[in-house]
Amino acid sequence: MRILLVEDEPDLGAALERTLKREKYVVDWVKNGIEAWQFLEMIRINIRLQFSTGCFQEFLASNYANA
């Protein structure tokens, strides 16, 4: 599971990131709300690109052609 950690306090952020990674989470750590928003926008764009290429495009075409 992937977690977006938003924490501006360096010591607390580092401790949380370390603990979450030890528990096998993938952690993306940003320092403020603006960085969090930018990160989420980037992820949204990446998801769109993945859905518009490869087998996802074929899946969408075959399953939603009549929608």
Backbone as CSV, one residue per row, in Angstrom:
resi,resn,N_x,N_y,N_z,CA_x,CA_y,CA_z,C_x,C_y,C_z
1,MET,0.848,-1.177,0.000,0.000,0.000,0.000,0.890,1.236,0.000
2,ARG,0.448,2.234,-0.696,1.190,3.484,-0.801,0.533,4.540,0.071
3,ILE,1.358,5.297,0.799,0.861,6.321,1.711,1.499,7.655,1.380
4,LEU,0.685,8.695,1.330,1.192,10.053,1.197,1.255,10.649,2.599
5,LEU,2.461,10.888,3.068,2.699,11.463,4.394,2.931,12.956,4.230
6,VAL,2.105,13.758,4.883,2.258,15.208,4.853,2.649,15.643,6.256
7,GLU,3.908,16.052,6.409,4.426,16.435,7.728,5.554,17.433,7.550
8,ASP,5.413,18.602,8.174,6.436,19.635,8.021,7.511,19.589,9.100
9,GLU,7.333,18.795,10.123,8.323,18.676,11.191,9.312,17.567,10.821
10,PRO,10.570,17.911,10.533,11.526,16.928,10.007,11.729,15.687,10.882
11,ASP,11.874,15.863,12.174,12.118,14.696,13.042,10.915,13.761,13.083
12,LEU,9.728,14.336,13.215,8.515,13.526,13.254,8.277,12.852,11.898
13,GLY,8.461,13.600,10.818,8.289,13.034,9.487,9.232,11.872,9.232
14,ALA,10.492,12.036,9.627,11.483,10.973,9.427,11.120,9.732,10.239
15,ALA,10.674,9.934,11.469,10.290,8.800,12.313,9.075,8.068,11.734
16,LEU,8.075,8.821,11.291,6.892,8.206,10.691,7.237,7.465,9.408
17,GLU,8.049,8.100,8.564,8.448,7.459,7.312,9.203,6.154,7.590
18,ARG,10.141,6.191,8.508,10.926,5.005,8.855,10.017,3.882,9.368
19,THR,9.102,4.229,10.248,8.201,3.230,10.836,7.288,2.621,9.772
20,LEU,6.731,3.455,8.917,5.841,2.955,7.865,6.586,2.070,6.876
21,LYS,7.799,2.466,6.513,8.596,1.649,5.592,8.962,0.307,6.213
22,ARG,9.234,0.317,7.490,9.533,-0.935,8.187,8.337,-1.890,8.138
23,GLU,7.147,-1.320,8.098,5.926,-2.121,8.001,5.554,-2.440,6.552
24,LYS,6.477,-2.152,5.632,6.352,-2.501,4.203,5.415,-1.592,3.415
25,TYR,5.183,-0.381,3.899,4.423,0.598,3.130,5.373,1.359,2.213
26,VAL,4.865,1.795,1.076,5.601,2.708,0.212,5.182,4.104,0.648
27,VAL,6.154,4.934,1.019,5.850,6.236,1.600,6.367,7.351,0.696
28,ASP,5.471,8.265,0.385,5.838,9.497,-0.295,5.640,10.614,0.727
29,TRP,6.749,11.250,1.110,6.707,12.256,2.168,6.854,13.639,1.567
30,VAL,5.857,14.485,1.795,5.916,15.886,1.393,5.795,16.742,2.637
31,LYS,6.241,17.989,2.513,6.373,18.837,3.708,5.206,19.779,3.975
32,ASN,4.288,19.935,2.996,3.177,20.867,3.227,2.012,20.544,2.290
33,GLY,0.941,21.268,2.487,-0.262,21.030,1.701,-0.103,21.327,0.225
34,ILE,0.705,22.326,-0.095,0.926,22.659,-1.510,1.648,21.508,-2.201
35,GLU,2.696,20.980,-1.559,3.411,19.833,-2.130,2.496,18.619,-2.236
36,ALA,1.633,18.432,-1.247,0.702,17.295,-1.277,-0.240,17.422,-2.475
37,TRP,-0.771,18.616,-2.682,-1.685,18.844,-3.809,-0.969,18.589,-5.134
38,GLN,0.260,19.098,-5.261,1.031,18.891,-6.487,1.304,17.408,-6.719
39,PHE,1.616,16.689,-5.649,1.877,15.261,-5.757,0.618,14.522,-6.218
40,LEU,-0.515,14.858,-5.623,-1.767,14.206,-6.001,-2.149,14.517,-7.445
41,GLU,-1.892,15.727,-7.895,-2.138,16.070,-9.297,-1.246,15.231,-10.208
42,MET,0.014,15.050,-9.834,0.941,14.253,-10.629,0.467,12.804,-10.697
43,ILE,0.030,12.258,-9.582,-0.463,10.877,-9.547,-1.701,10.749,-10.428
44,ARG,-2.593,11.712,-10.363,-3.812,11.676,-11.173,-3.468,11.665,-12.654
45,ILE,-2.499,12.460,-13.046,-2.072,12.488,-14.452,-1.474,11.144,-14.835
46,ASN,-0.646,10.560,-13.967,-0.043,9.263,-14.257,-1.096,8.174,-14.400
47,ILE,-2.121,8.217,-13.574,-3.192,7.218,-13.658,-3.928,7.359,-14.992
48,ARG,-4.207,8.578,-15.395,-4.875,8.802,-16.674,-4.038,8.249,-17.820
49,LEU,-2.733,8.499,-17.783,-1.871,8.004,-18.849,-1.866,6.484,-18.889
50,GLN,-1.855,5.850,-17.732,-1.862,4.394,-17.690,-3.163,3.843,-18.252
51,PHE,-4.268,4.485,-17.970,-5.550,4.008,-18.465,-5.735,4.270,-19.949
52,SER,-4.958,5.171,-20.512,-5.143,5.470,-21.935,-4.178,4.695,-22.819
53,THR,-3.379,3.823,-22.245,-2.411,3.064,-23.042,-2.532,1.573,-22.763
54,GLY,-1.966,0.793,-23.649,-1.809,-0.635,-23.432,-3.102,-1.395,-23.233
55,CYS,-3.038,-2.418,-22.386,-4.173,-3.310,-22.175,-5.360,-2.582,-21.542
56,PHE,-5.114,-1.500,-20.807,-6.225,-0.767,-20.221,-7.096,-0.152,-21.307
57,GLN,-6.455,0.379,-22.324,-7.218,0.965,-23.435,-8.072,-0.104,-24.108
58,GLU,-7.490,-1.267,-24.323,-8.215,-2.379,-24.933,-9.374,-2.819,-24.031
59,PHE,-9.114,-2.900,-22.724,-10.141,-3.282,-21.756,-11.296,-2.281,-21.778
60,LEU,-10.958,-0.994,-21.732,-11.997,0.027,-21.721,-12.806,-0.003,-23.010
61,ALA,-12.140,-0.170,-24.124,-12.840,-0.194,-25.416,-13.810,-1.365,-25.490
62,SER,-13.384,-2.530,-25.019,-14.233,-3.712,-25.135,-15.364,-3.742,-24.109
63,ASN,-15.142,-3.149,-22.947,-16.144,-3.218,-21.891,-17.066,-2.014,-21.803
64,TYR,-16.675,-0.898,-22.400,-17.481,0.305,-22.275,-17.838,0.905,-23.626
65,ALA,-17.727,0.145,-24.669,-18.016,0.654,-26.023,-19.483,1.066,-26.156
66,ASN,-20.365,0.357,-25.487,-21.791,0.646,-25.597,-22.330,1.537,-24.489
67,ALA,-21.448,2.023,-23.641,-21.894,2.826,-22.486,-22.277,4.225,-22.901
